[in-house]
Amino acid sequence: AQSVTQLDSQVPVFEEAPVELRCNYSSSVSVYLFWYVQYPNQGLQLLLKYLSGSTLVKGINGFEAEFNKSQTSFHLRKPSVHISDTAEYFCAVKDTGGFKTIFGAGTRLFVKA
Amino acid sequence: GAGVSQSPSNKVTEKGKDVELRCDPISGHTALYWYRQSLGQGLEFLIYFQGNSAPDKSGLPSDRFSAERTGGSVSTLTIQRTQQEDSAVYLCASSTPGNPFAYGYTFGSGTRLTVV
């Protein structure tokens, strides 16, 4: 079975500062990894995904994530955040042979002016 | 349709009543998922449909919960004899045919259920 741990429940950051949202996963098999974003009063949107190949994955809105197999991590980064990035971010994992995606508890990113 | 549509968007019900939540996935998406999002918690998997079949119902919290899908399209999640702990946002998602497991999900905006 897989599990996902998002190490920070809330991350406050000033506008134009860099940010990293941490995600660690546990699985005994190979996995696909995802980050989703949920803006206030909206549904979840896929931000980026890792399926295979290059461990650095680029997504929408300038976000990127790096898959580190040895550390079982998939941290999300952005070099310079905007007020509009304020949202909740969910890390998710699915084993490559399964159908169920397991989500973390979410990290609420607050971008302050 | 253009996106995953869920109805109603909000539902307030009295404890003990039955409720039905509807999900209309993107046309052509064969896989459909129900999740529950409770305040301060992540998404809890409830059930998965491939076509009209549900290979995995293990996420349903109790036998008060049931779901069906007809015509490989619309799905209904039914909660009988609702309890206050059922209050949550119920999210539906669908994914593309082919290799649905690799493409991520498209989520609906959810149904916010409040049991009073």
Interface residues (C-beta under 8 A of the other chain):
Chain A: V4 Q6 Y32 F34 Y36 Q42 G43 L44 Q45 L46 K49 L51 F90 K94 T96 G98 F99 K100 T101 I102 F103 G104 A105 G106
Chain B: V4 A31 Y33 Y35 G40 Q41 G42 L43 F45 Y48 Q50 P55 D56 G59 L91 A93 P100 F101 A102 Y103 G104 Y105 T106 F107 G108 S109 G110
